[in-house]
Amino acid sequence: MTSTCRGIDVSAYQASMDWAALKSDGLSFAFAKASEGQNTRDARFAAHIKGIKAAGLIAGAYHFAWPNQDPAREAANYIAAVRPHAGPGFLHWLDLEAYSDRRNYRGRTAEQIRAYAAAWIAAVQKAFPGQRVGIYTSADDIAHGHVPTGVPLWYPAYPGARVDTFAEAEAASRPTPSGRTVTIWQFTSTPAKGPRVDSNLCYMSASALRTWAAGDTAPSKPSTPKPYSPPPFPSGLAPNKARPSAVTLQRALKKAGHMAKSVPESPNYGPKTQAAVAKFHNAHPQYRAAGKSYDPAIGPKGWAALFRLAYGK
């Protein structure tokens, strides 16, 4: 069974709310309308969002979209409204729905509406790095291709009297409009009990939603490359002897530039391998045997140095 948690959303249509009491009744999250279009701000947003945060609820805000306006200006309107309140764990939503007369969609194709939504989301994500940005939208908008892929969905669909309480929503099947995964379901705007507000069911537990809402806000730590470790020095490796490790030695000599790549590989530690080892020692005399000016035999320290030179980063 999928874990869930309960929430509501509000706007200027709702007066002051007793957020502490709502939390005590089982509410976990609440979203408030912040803005609309290029210039409009919700008159009660600041009061609502302060109350939501003071009660310790998972907080978020939404912007009512006008896809036939400039997405950059609309995003700027929303960003300015929420910046004093947004922070790690704050959720941002684009309310993408048409007015009944479609005045906010007028003159726009499905492709243009989708491009508007993508541009708005990108601008808000840039303004609030690491914070979650999603879309509130209908089955019709999803079916008509207005919604970019890969964004969290807050989905309104009202089954009516058979689902108008949180308990009934929790017992109902999770919606899948056009096969899309729904993060939050707004199942009624006229709940049977409590204030007349939109009721929402999130398909995560309260703790999981809080963790998800935190997003990727922690600064990334640069990874420290693991130091290169040469292979162990093989026993029995010596000039004029046949050992499989001679091939490994030859490959390292080629990689480090001390043996021509055209030399055939062989388990025999023969003259060409000896000459390449001597060449390595001439370039790095500290690994040559004491008292020798020509040393064709690789030792443990020289082996490790050669492999670091060939394969180390």
Steps between C-alpha positions, in 0.01 A plus 500: 500500500638844403574733790321835481469830683241777504508863394299800383558803280373854551483838332348842563156328499582353842527721806741433786543133585577327829804320364606353834157343545505366144837339565364343818213359292748317277599753235860463376535757221339817367550715191397863450443698183778755455444663162326502164611613157767765459400742775232367736578392858267318737394737778507235775811308391740641759258440788417148381858389441626640828228307685573180307871519581444600864285189550783280371310381193679419175452824311466594137363763266342512157474741207193514276626486142420715201673313218417781254722736700879513547621203710810691614292787638254258661782306662652827625165596654478169684867500606472846651186400691640183654869588547452628858341167595661232283790289617606137531188282508273758332297371205423707189208434264384638167118498489446418133126507431275695268234741615150393397514744207864396431612862500838408647558237226363704210719505190740229620563153355570193712870528413508864608326422829746219571793728414359768732477247785854375442636857494318595823624188679859557382495860624367402843747213533782741418376746763467229769774241434429155639135574583216301345291655222188325367178556309138506615296406196198313369448179305404712198826697509701180535312332213555803274876498557524818704714343774875441467617152593689423817337759727309420823123509447239647731178377343141625552215255439175499695309168522218672688313375803662157492842660573469817705691408817863416557408147609309441176788639293745274682280199418464597133735403218786731417421699183711440188398766244637403156723251679683772695604455863319732739687632803205686657128455431261789564181301544247763612450873546197453724602253771226341707667619820723792591557830318389538138842463344659273244595167660806313376649157549874452448624153409783507754507482875547832677864419577565387141339815363715715726812317383394526135416869542850563631618424148869528419580801715815369665819626336666228302832375627772448241595136480859414588652271239625176644880487469633256245637180649754307289460121475718293736850418378488147353732237634742335259506790254859531377697536173519189281215329684151423372214625715148623411583817692754589230205588273361730771843664527522547123158667486600744776828578323307574178245713682778703665681544167808287574419219255380526143136395459599289200702259718307171529391412853650182640532326840874491434699771681730519197743756355237750382329504841839533672595792274168674578550452875853642469355799313252554786789484751702752297205740523450426872844399634380497863338163425813351341703249704784666693829510313350410162492728196292249303228315688256280303335351811191669646471501879200555728553878535563544129195285418274720717648820352460372144133412552425835664663670205304288252157480663488745791290815468 
